Amino acid sequence: MESITPRATPTQADMSEKLDDGLLRLLKEGRPVLDKQGRPMLDDQSKPLMIEATAADYNNVIKRLQSLGIDKGPRENDPLYDAARELGLTADTSETDEAALSPMREGDDAATKEDG
């Protein structure tokens, strides 16, 4: 009789790391464009067509950062915070410790870009 080895149950740390990796990849690479059947659409080189992360994606990243307490200040060696800072998603603090808004990006985003 063959023995069945049980699969390891992911720990909370494993799941947290996977979530952070996925959010970081989404910020860096964007999200694939899907067809009506939910399959990724491909470009001329058979690579998935990608668009920038959506407002909902950014909101999820911000919520994740806040759940980690990162809205109160950066943590060392945190790639998700570093990516958010590079994308202008984190608030700069002044000497009075009040958050100042980062400047808005100029140009079209995925929602306003015209096909052409």
Residue, then its C-alpha position, 0 to 999 in steps of 0.5 A: m500500500e502506497s503512503i500518502t504524504p500530506r501537503a504542508t499547510p502554508t503558514q501565515a508568514d508564507m501567505s503574507e509573503k506571497l501576498d506582498d510578492g503579488l502586490l509588488r509584482l502588480l505595481k512593477e509589471g501591471r496587470p494583464v489585459l484579459d479577453k471575454q473568457g478571462r484569458p490573457m490577451l497576447d501581443d505580437q511576440s506572444k507576451p501578455l498585454m499589460i496595463e498599469a495597475t488600477a486605482a483599486d490595485y493601488n488602494n489594495v496596496i495602500k491598505r496592505l501598507q497600512s495593515l503593516g503599520i507602514d503609513k506611520g513611517p518606512r520600515e527598513n528592507d521592505p520591498l513593498y514600501d520601497a516600490a510604493r515610495e518609488l511610485g509616489l504612493t507614500a506621504d512625505t512628512s514635514e517638520t510638523d509631522e503632517a502628511a503632504l501629498s505627493p505630486m500627481r503623475e501627468g499623462d494618461d493612465a490605463a483608464t484615460k488612455e485613448d486607443g490609437 
